[in-house]
Amino acid sequence: MRAPAAGVGIRAPGRGRTVTTSGGPISAEPRINDRIRVPEVRLVGPEGEQVGIVSIGEALRLAQDSDLDLVEVAPMARPPVAKLMDYGKFKYESAQKARESRRNQTLTVIKEMKLRPKIDPHDYGTKKGHVERFLKAGDKVKVTIMFRGREQSRPELGFRLLQRLAEDVSELGFVESSPKQDGRNMVMVMAPHKSPTKLTRVPAVSQES
């Protein structure tokens, strides 16, 4: 039988799906039991103990006697490394750990709140309420001061407004990224407290070139 050329799609033994070879493994999953087609393997026992180099026939016999699977864990080694294990149990436990890891990951969400430097008291209260709600929910908040026309020559107005907002919501969050001039805007990022802390003062404003 002629060997397939590199980059040609072939059907992986026992997998029922086509993969592409380029001189490397043809399956994303390890080969197990009689799918391991090498004369000998470096065998590892079920508890991680080193058995040594044995023939594939002997390794399969040991797996059968132990009611375990022979799993190729390092196919590129010379000889390949195979381990005795309950492969079905191993896959199940791995899937459980992956699900648990995803469940425990904290998704960081950044909300954005835009203000004008001469915002009226009512609008400020509304915007501040939104920022408080975002911080309570565990989200970061990107606060943007939008300057128009001559307001661009008065960056201190935006800075004072950001300082006031940071102090007003200091029980819920702190300044993670200090106010920075970004073109027509001034931007500050606030993050929620992991635990109650003292008031965080806003650092001096800096300008980006």
C-alpha positions, 0 to 999 in steps of 0.5 A: 500500500502506497503511503499518503503524501504529506498534506493529504487528508486520510482517515484516522484508524478507528476515529471515523474522521478525516485529518491531514498529515504533515509528518506528525501525528494523525489524531488529536487523541492518543492512540490506545491498545491495538491502535499503537503500531510500534514494536516496543514501548517504554511502559509506565504503570498505573501509579506512575512507576517505570516498568521499562522498555517492553514489546508491544505484545507484552504491554498489551498483555499487562494491560489486559491482565490489569483490566486497563488500557494501554495509552500512548502518552508520548508518541514522539519519544524513542521508543514511544511512552505508553501508560497503563490506565483506565482511559474512559475514567481518565477522559471523564475526570479530565472533562470534569476538571475542564468544566470546573476550571471554566466555571471558576474563571472570572469574566472581566467585563468593562462597562463604559460611562461618558460624561461632559465636563459641564454636566448638570447635577441631575445627569451627574447623579444618574451617571454616578448611579450607573457607575455604582451599579456596574461596580456592585456587579463586579465590572470595571468601568471606563469613564470618559470625559468628552471635550468639545470646542474650547473645552479642550483647553480646560482639561482640569475640568475633566480631571476634577470631575473624574476626581469627584466621581472616584471619591463619590464611589470610593466605597465600591471601587478604586482608580485602576488607571489614572486619568489620561488625555486621549485626543478630545477625551479624558479616560479613567478606569475604575475597578471594584474592590475585592474587599472594603478598602480606604479611599483611593485618591486620584493620581495626577492627570497625565497626557499622552502624546 
